[in-house]
Amino acid sequence: MKLKRKITASREMSILAQKSPNKKVQVYGFFPVDRANCDCKEMIKKWKLKLAELSDTQRRELIEKTKFLECPRDKTGMKRYEISCSGCGDLVGYCWATDPTLTHWCDFHYVQWVQGRKIRNKDDYAWEWRGCFTPHVSPVTEQLCIECCCGQDTRDFRANMTLPAGSAMAIENENRKGRAFNRLDSKFKVSLVEAKMLPFNMDNV
């Protein structure tokens, strides 16, 4: 599907993707994205302090060894869901929730990847980000919101303090359309997946 927005990857990520056999670099969010009062709050705080004390090399090695952090919250009565963009079809993340409306959710991990796109009539590639661009928790409702690399966006701008009020409200009026999950007009689709479906693999994209 044709993307309405394309985000060019950094030089560093482009080089990594160029060296890979399938011309891709895949990212599964290291930290869980959760509400402010979630059980993983203290775990995330301790890990951020720990990583801040390490050198760049030590930090990278520890993250590669650990793979990702899982929210310790009791997930009894919850199921695991895959979230994809209804605009471009790209996978954007996984989370746990009591039902596909994602009203009661936790442990969201975004997914994104850099993919090489062959430039027509040239022996070269354009390196672009795909998948989730910005995960976001609404400061008003604590609902999970997402911005896809293609431009699809449900982020909540009602409490925004950086943009002029008029600009923030204009973005909010557009973003609130299709924000709710599990509806016909939802900007992001939700599908039930196996609980241990980790990590993701985009080799067939």
C-alpha positions as CSV (number, residue, x, y, z in Angstrom):
1,M,0.0,0.0,0.0
2,K,1.3,3.5,-0.9
3,L,2.4,5.5,2.1
4,K,1.2,9.1,2.5
5,R,4.3,10.0,4.5
6,K,7.9,8.6,4.3
7,I,10.5,9.1,7.0
8,T,14.1,8.8,6.0
9,A,16.3,6.7,8.3
10,S,19.4,8.2,9.9
11,R,22.8,7.5,8.4
12,E,23.7,5.1,11.2
13,M,20.5,3.0,10.7
14,S,20.8,3.1,7.0
15,I,24.3,1.6,7.1
16,L,23.2,-1.1,9.5
17,A,20.3,-2.0,7.2
18,Q,22.5,-1.9,4.1
19,K,24.8,-4.5,5.7
20,S,21.9,-6.9,6.6
21,P,21.0,-9.7,4.1
22,N,17.4,-8.6,3.8
23,K,18.1,-4.9,3.9
24,K,16.2,-4.4,7.2
25,V,16.9,-3.5,10.8
26,Q,14.1,-4.5,13.2
27,V,13.4,-2.8,16.5
28,Y,11.2,-4.2,19.3
29,G,10.7,-1.6,22.1
30,F,13.0,-2.3,25.0
31,F,10.9,-0.6,27.7
32,P,7.2,-1.4,28.1
33,V,4.9,1.6,27.5
34,D,2.3,1.8,30.3
35,R,0.2,4.1,32.4
36,A,2.0,6.2,35.0
37,N,0.7,4.1,37.9
38,C,1.5,0.7,36.4
39,D,3.4,-2.0,38.3
40,C,6.4,-1.6,36.0
41,K,7.0,2.1,37.0
42,E,9.7,1.3,39.5
43,M,11.3,-1.4,37.3
44,I,11.6,1.1,34.4
45,K,13.0,3.8,36.7
46,K,15.7,1.4,38.1
47,W,16.7,0.3,34.6
48,K,17.0,3.8,33.3
49,L,19.3,4.7,36.1
50,K,21.3,1.6,35.5
51,L,21.7,2.3,31.8
52,A,22.7,5.9,32.5
53,E,25.7,4.7,34.5
54,L,27.1,2.5,31.6
55,S,29.2,3.5,28.6
56,D,27.6,3.4,25.2
57,T,29.2,0.0,24.4
58,Q,28.1,-1.5,27.8
59,R,24.6,-0.1,27.4
60,R,24.3,-1.6,23.9
61,E,25.6,-5.0,25.0
62,L,23.2,-5.1,28.0
63,I,20.2,-4.2,25.9
64,E,21.1,-6.8,23.2
65,K,21.5,-9.4,25.9
66,T,18.3,-8.6,27.8
67,K,16.2,-8.2,24.5
68,F,13.3,-6.4,26.2
69,L,11.7,-5.7,29.6
70,E,8.3,-7.2,30.4
71,C,5.8,-5.5,32.7
72,P,5.5,-7.5,35.9
73,R,1.8,-6.8,36.3
74,D,-0.5,-9.8,36.9
75,K,-2.1,-10.4,33.5
76,T,-4.8,-12.9,34.7
77,G,-7.9,-12.3,32.6
78,M,-5.9,-10.4,29.9
79,K,-5.0,-11.5,26.4
80,R,-2.2,-10.4,24.0
81,Y,-3.1,-8.3,21.0
82,E,-1.3,-7.2,17.8
83,I,-1.9,-3.7,16.6
84,S,-1.6,-2.6,13.0
85,C,-2.2,0.6,11.1
86,S,-5.4,0.6,9.1
87,G,-3.9,3.1,6.7
88,C,-0.8,1.4,5.5
89,G,-1.2,-2.0,7.0
90,D,2.1,-2.0,8.9
91,L,2.4,-3.7,12.3
92,V,3.0,-1.1,15.1
93,G,3.1,-3.1,18.3
94,Y,1.8,-5.6,20.8
95,C,0.1,-5.2,24.2
96,W,-2.0,-7.0,26.8
97,A,-5.6,-6.1,27.4
98,T,-8.9,-7.5,28.8
99,D,-10.6,-7.1,25.4
100,P,-10.0,-5.7,21.9
101,T,-11.2,-2.2,22.8
102,L,-7.9,-1.9,24.8
103,T,-9.7,0.0,27.5
104,H,-7.8,-1.9,30.2
105,W,-4.4,-2.5,28.8
106,C,-0.7,-2.8,29.8
107,D,2.8,-3.7,28.5
108,F,2.7,-2.1,25.1
109,H,5.9,-2.7,23.0
110,Y,6.2,-0.7,19.8
111,V,7.7,-2.3,16.7
112,Q,9.5,-0.5,13.9
113,W,12.0,-1.2,11.3
114,V,14.3,0.4,8.7
115,Q,13.7,-1.0,5.2
116,G,15.6,-0.5,2.0
117,R,13.4,0.5,-1.0
118,K,15.0,0.0,-4.4
119,I,15.2,3.3,-6.3
120,R,13.8,2.9,-9.8
121,N,16.4,2.9,-12.5
122,K,19.2,3.2,-9.9
123,D,21.5,0.7,-8.3
124,D,20.7,2.2,-4.9
125,Y,18.2,2.1,-2.0
126,A,16.2,4.6,-0.1
127,W,16.2,3.8,3.6
128,E,13.0,4.5,5.4
129,W,11.4,3.9,8.8
130,R,8.2,1.7,8.9
131,G,5.9,0.7,11.8
132,C,5.3,2.7,14.9
133,F,6.8,6.2,15.0
134,T,5.5,7.5,18.4
135,P,3.8,5.5,21.1
136,H,1.7,7.8,23.4
137,V,-0.4,7.5,26.5
138,S,-3.2,10.1,26.7
139,P,-2.7,12.4,29.7
140,V,-6.4,12.8,29.9
141,T,-7.8,9.2,29.6
142,E,-4.7,7.1,29.8
143,Q,-5.7,5.5,26.6
144,L,-3.1,4.0,24.3
145,C,-2.5,6.3,21.3
146,I,-0.1,5.7,18.4
147,E,1.5,7.6,15.5
148,C,2.5,5.4,12.6
149,C,5.4,6.2,10.3
150,C,2.9,6.6,7.4
151,G,1.3,9.6,9.2
152,Q,-1.7,7.8,10.8
153,D,-2.1,9.5,14.2
154,T,-4.3,9.2,17.3
155,R,-2.1,11.0,19.8
156,D,-4.0,13.1,22.3
157,F,-3.1,16.9,22.1
158,R,-5.7,18.2,24.7
159,A,-3.0,18.7,27.3
160,N,-0.2,19.8,24.9
161,M,1.9,22.7,26.3
162,T,4.4,23.2,23.5
163,L,2.1,24.2,20.5
164,P,-0.1,27.2,20.2
165,A,-3.6,26.4,21.5
166,G,-5.2,26.7,18.1
167,S,-2.7,24.4,16.5
168,A,-3.0,21.8,19.2
169,M,-6.8,21.8,19.0
170,A,-6.7,21.5,15.2
171,I,-4.4,18.4,15.5
172,E,-6.6,17.0,18.3
173,N,-9.8,17.4,16.3
174,E,-8.2,15.3,13.5
175,N,-6.5,12.7,15.8
176,R,-9.6,12.0,17.8
177,K,-11.3,10.6,14.7
178,G,-10.8,6.8,14.8
179,R,-8.9,6.9,18.0
180,A,-11.0,4.3,19.7
181,F,-10.0,0.7,19.0
182,N,-12.2,-2.2,17.8
183,R,-14.5,0.0,15.7
184,L,-15.2,0.2,12.0
185,D,-13.5,3.6,11.7
186,S,-10.5,2.8,14.0
187,K,-7.2,4.1,12.7
188,F,-5.5,1.1,14.2
189,K,-6.7,-2.5,14.0
190,V,-6.5,-5.0,16.9
191,S,-6.0,-8.8,16.4
192,L,-5.6,-11.5,19.0
193,V,-2.3,-13.3,19.0
194,E,-0.5,-16.0,20.9
195,A,0.8,-14.8,24.3
196,K,4.4,-15.8,23.6
197,M,4.6,-14.3,20.1
198,L,7.9,-12.5,20.6
199,P,9.7,-10.9,19.0
200,F,8.3,-9.9,15.7
201,N,9.7,-10.6,12.3
202,M,9.1,-8.5,9.2
203,D,11.0,-10.6,6.6
204,N,7.9,-10.9,4.5
205,V,7.1,-7.2,4.4
